[in-house]
């Protein structure tokens, strides 16, 4: 991450692969000059005072920008080339939005700028000198918020991209592609973030629990896998209370704390039998929930073992 600089990244020679670059609050996000070129993937370039990307090449070069999000810069991309040879810029699976003026402005000798499967939205002066290919859009990308460029579930950027020469991960390392809209097979999203659908579920850790008859206990962390639409109540019990008990026996999750771990303590129960270690289960039952999705989920079970602490004493057989 680079911020508050004159230029986030300056390339004058070579052809680097730049993945996951984040530049904001700088004068220029990326400046590529002279004979510099490269491939940019999963980059987030936003809130820079002048250009998100600024190309001032004077030699024949070829640069690709794939799955990048370029938002709220004065100009999204400025191409101003000189000298001989073709200066090729290819945009694919990217998002260029909320610029102060142009989304893309391409001019100069030998400049060829081509975009496909790219979303241009809310750039007041539109684009200049851009050749548009298939799959381009002009719509609100529906970011999660003004400070998060991840995509909402309903974003039209989800599953809207092409698979040609695209990265196999996003800016967070999430695998690409995902079947984000559940309407097709897995397809690439536009922008730096791949929408990863998380299905309702309940997670407990650790996944193997141990207690002892001597009062040994295990603390278990429990959390929901996805945000519910209403309150979720989890009844906590064990399959055999002669081996282990849980406290507390009820947990509640809602829209504000669903992703915050809550804890229960599983404690072993003593007996006077030399019966060896015994297996039982922690049981997490969501059927008392108000949320209609969570209340129909099956009870989650976690395997537990209660360690025996009894030993058989010596037996003497006296003959009369």
N, C-alpha and C positions, 0 to 999 in steps of 0.2 A: 504494500500500500504506500502510495506517494501522495503528499498533499502540501499545499502552501509553498510551491516551488515555481520557478520561472517556466520550466518545462519538465513534465514528469519523466519522459523518456525521449532521448535525442539519438537518432541513428543516422550516420553519414556514410556507412560502408557495411558490407556484409549482409547476410540474409538470416537473421535469427528467427527461431520459433518462440513467440512470446505468449505464454498461457497464464490466465488468471490475473493479469495486471489490473490494479485498481488505482486510478488517479482522480483526485478531486481538488477543488479550491486552488488550482494553479493557473498560470496564464495560458499555457498550452498543455493539453493532456499528453499528446505524442507528436513529435516533429520528426519527419523522415525527409532527409535532404540528400543532395549530391547523388551518390550511387547506392544509397541505403535502400533496403527493401525488407520484406519479412512476411511472416504469417502470424496473425494475431487471433487467438482463440480465447473465448470465455473472459473477455476483458470488460471491465466496468469503468467507463470514463464519463464523469458527470460533474456538473457545477464548476466548470472551468471558465475563466473570464473571457477568453477568446475562442479558440478552436479546440474541439475534442481531439481530432486528428488534423495535422497540418502537413501537407506534402509539398515540398519544394525541390523535387528531384530535377537534375540536369543531365542524367544519363538514362539509358534504357533499363527499366526495372519492372518488376512484377510483385505486387503486394496483395495479400488476401486478408480480409477481415471476416471472420466466421464466428457466429454465436457470440457477438459482443452487444452490450447495451450502452448506448451513447445518449445521454439525457441531460437536458438543462444546461448545455453549453451555449455560448453566444452563437456560434455556428457549429453544427455537428461535425462536418468534415469539410475542409477547404483544400482543394488541389490547385496549385499554381506552379506549373512546371516550365522549364526552359531547356534549351539545348536540343541535341539530336536524339533520335530513337523514340520508341514507344514507351510511355509510362503507364502501365496497366494497373488499375485498382479494381479488385473484385470484392463485392459485398454479398454475403450470403447468410441466411438465418439470423440476421441481426435486427436490432431495434434502434431507431434514431428518432427521438421525440423531444418535444418541449424546448426546441432551440429558440434563441432570441431572434434569429433571422432565418438563415437557410438551414435545411437539413443537410444537403450536399451542394456544394458549389465547385464545379470542376472546370478549369480553363487552363490555357497555356499550351505551348507547343508539344505535340505528341501525347497529350493526356487522353486516356480512354478509361472512363469510369462506368462500371456495369454493376447492377444490383439485381438479385433475384431472391425470392423468399425473404424479403426484408420489409419491416414495418416502418413507415414514415407517418408520423402523426403530430399535429400541433406545432408544425414548423411554419411560422407565418409567411415566409417568402418561398416556401416549397423547395424545389430542387432546380439546379441549373447545370446543364452539360452532362446530365446523367442518362445513361441508356438503361431502361428498365426491362427486365426479363420476366419470366413467369413467377407466379406465387407471391408477388408483392402485395402489401396491404396498406391501408391508411385508416387505422382505428385505435381507440384507446387500448393500450396493452393491459390495463388493469393490474398494475403493480400492487403488491400487498399494502404499501403505504408510501407516503412521500419520502420516507427514509429507508425503505426496503424495496429493492428491485426484484425480489422474488415474485413469482406469478401467483395470482389467485387461481382457485380451482376453475372459475368461469372465464379465465382469460382466453381471448381468441388467439393468443400466441402458442397455446398448448397444442402440441401435435400438428403444428402448421408448417413445419420445415421440411427440408430435403435431406437425404442421407448421404449425398455425394461429398466425400472427403471431409466429413465432419468429425469433431472430437468425440471420444468415447466417454467423456465425463464433462461435468459442468464446473463452474467456478468454486463450488464447495466439494468437488470430488464425487458428486452423485453420478451414478452410471447413466449414460445416455445410450439409446433412447428409452423413454418410459411410455407406457400406454396411459397417458394422463387423462384422456377424456373417456376411456373405456368403450369407445365406439369402433376402434380399429385395432390393428396390431400396434406394437410399440413404434412411435414415430418421434422425430426430433422436434423440440420446441424452438421458438425464436428467442434470442437473447442469451445472456450469460447464465441464467438459472434454468434448470430443468425442473418442471413441476413433478414432485414425487408424491403420489397419492398414498396416504397412510390410512389403512383401514381400521375401524374400531376394534379395540382389543384391550387386554389388561396384561401388564407385565409385572413380574415379581422377580426379585433377585436377592440372594443367589438362587440358582435353580436346583441346588441340592442342599438339603437342610439337615443339620445334626443337633440333637439334644442328648442329654444324659439323665439317668434316673437320679443322679446326685444333684439335680437342679440346673444342669447345664442348659443354656438357652442360645437361640439364634435370633438376631434382629433381621427382619425381612422388609425390604423396600417395595412399595406397591405404587404404581402409577398407571394412568390411562395412556393408550397409544394415540388417541386422536381426540380432538375437542368435541364434547357432546353438545347437544342442543338443549338439554335440560339436565337436572340433577341426576347423579349416578350414586347409588348406595351399594356398598359391597358388604355382604354378610361374611364374616370370617369365622371359620370353625376348623376342626380337625376330624379326620375319619375315625379316630379312636382316642377318646379323651382319657383313657387309662394309660396312654403312652405320651401324649402331649396336649397342651392347651395353648390357646392364642389369646392375646390381649393387646389392644381392644378387640371387640368382636364386631364392630361396625365402623366403616370408613365412608366419608362422603366427599364426592368430587363435584365441581361445577364448572361454569364457563371461565372462571378466573384462576382456579387452582388445579385444573385437570392435568397439567404437565409438571406439577410439583410432587415429588415423592412423599408419601406418607408411610409410617412405619408401624409394624406390629412386632410383638415379641413372642416367639414360640418357645415354650418351656417344657422340659421333660418332666414326666410324672413317675414317682418312685413306686415300686412294689417290693414284696418280700420273696419273690420267686427268682430262682436262677434259671431264667428262661431265655437268656441270650439277647442279642440286639434285636429290636423289633422295628419293622417298617410300618409307616403310616403316612398320611398325606395331609398337607395344609390345603384347605378348601376355600376358594374365593368365589362367592355366588352373587352375581349382579341382578338377579331377577326382581329384587325389590326396588329397582331404579325407576325414576320417572321418565328418563330418556327412553324412547321407544326402540332405539337400535340396541342400546346396551342391555336393556332388560331381557332381550331374547337370546343373548349370548350364553353359551354353555359355561358351566362352572369351571373355573381354572383350578387345576390341582398342581401341587408341587410336592415331589417326593421328599420324605423325611425319614430319619432313622433315630430311634431312641436307644442309646447305649446302656446295656445292662451293668449294674454295679454289685450284683449278688454273686456269691460263691457257695457251692455246696460244701458243708463241713464234713469232717471225718465221721464215719459211722462205725461203731464198735458192736460186734455181735458176741455177747457173752453166753457161753454154754452153761446151763444149769448144772 
